[in-house]
Amino acid sequence: MAEPFWLVRPRHDGGSDYVRFLPSQEAVEVREGSHLPPQMPLLKRRQWLPLKEAEDCRRHLQQEGGFRSSEPLF
């Protein structure tokens, strides 16, 4: 995971849940939130994970959480 990576899951109200992975040299910042345009995105959780844990998290969200890779939402 060398570049920012987005996962998105549509919601029933027309909005989206998102997870953004932003790697740095030592860890990966993981931001989880929701977005319902035209409102500002809502940040629900932010954490730093080691690269291996971030990869496992991404894989789990895609396989079990219904998230799909996406272009940035905003």
C-alpha positions as CSV (number, residue, x, y, z in Angstrom):
1,M,0.0,0.0,0.0
2,A,2.2,2.8,-1.3
3,E,-0.5,5.4,-2.2
4,P,-3.8,6.5,-0.7
5,F,-6.5,3.9,-1.1
6,W,-10.3,4.4,-0.7
7,L,-13.0,1.8,0.1
8,V,-16.6,2.8,-0.3
9,R,-19.9,1.2,0.6
10,P,-23.2,2.7,-0.5
11,R,-26.0,3.3,2.1
12,H,-29.7,3.1,1.7
13,D,-30.1,6.9,2.2
14,G,-28.0,7.8,-0.9
15,G,-24.9,8.4,1.1
16,S,-21.7,6.4,1.4
17,D,-19.6,4.9,4.2
18,Y,-15.9,5.2,3.4
19,V,-12.5,4.1,4.7
20,R,-9.4,6.0,3.5
21,F,-6.0,4.4,3.9
22,L,-3.2,7.0,3.8
23,P,0.3,5.4,4.1
24,S,3.3,7.1,5.5
25,Q,6.8,5.9,6.0
26,E,6.1,4.1,9.3
27,A,2.4,3.3,9.4
28,V,-1.0,3.7,7.7
29,E,-3.5,6.3,8.8
30,V,-7.0,4.8,8.5
31,R,-10.0,7.2,8.5
32,E,-13.5,5.8,8.6
33,G,-16.5,8.0,8.0
34,S,-19.7,8.7,6.1
35,H,-20.7,11.2,3.4
36,L,-24.1,12.4,2.2
37,P,-23.6,15.1,-0.4
38,P,-23.9,18.1,-0.3
39,Q,-23.0,17.8,3.5
40,M,-19.5,17.8,4.7
41,P,-18.0,14.3,5.3
42,L,-18.4,12.9,8.8
43,L,-15.3,11.4,10.3
44,K,-16.2,8.6,12.7
45,R,-12.9,7.1,13.5
46,R,-9.2,7.7,12.9
47,Q,-6.3,5.4,13.7
48,W,-2.8,4.5,12.8
49,L,-2.0,0.9,12.0
50,P,1.2,-0.9,11.0
51,L,1.3,-1.8,7.3
52,K,0.5,-5.5,7.8
53,E,-2.5,-4.7,10.0
54,A,-3.8,-2.1,7.6
55,E,-3.6,-4.7,4.7
56,D,-5.5,-7.2,6.9
57,C,-8.1,-4.5,7.7
58,R,-8.5,-3.6,4.0
59,R,-9.0,-7.2,3.1
60,H,-11.5,-7.8,5.8
61,L,-13.6,-4.7,4.9
62,Q,-13.7,-5.8,1.2
63,Q,-14.5,-9.5,1.9
64,E,-16.8,-9.2,4.9
65,G,-17.9,-5.5,5.1
66,G,-19.3,-5.0,1.6
67,F,-16.7,-2.2,0.7
68,R,-15.3,-1.8,-2.8
69,S,-12.3,0.1,-4.0
70,S,-13.1,3.6,-5.3
71,E,-11.8,6.9,-6.5
72,P,-11.8,9.5,-3.7
73,L,-15.3,10.7,-2.7
74,F,-14.2,14.3,-2.0
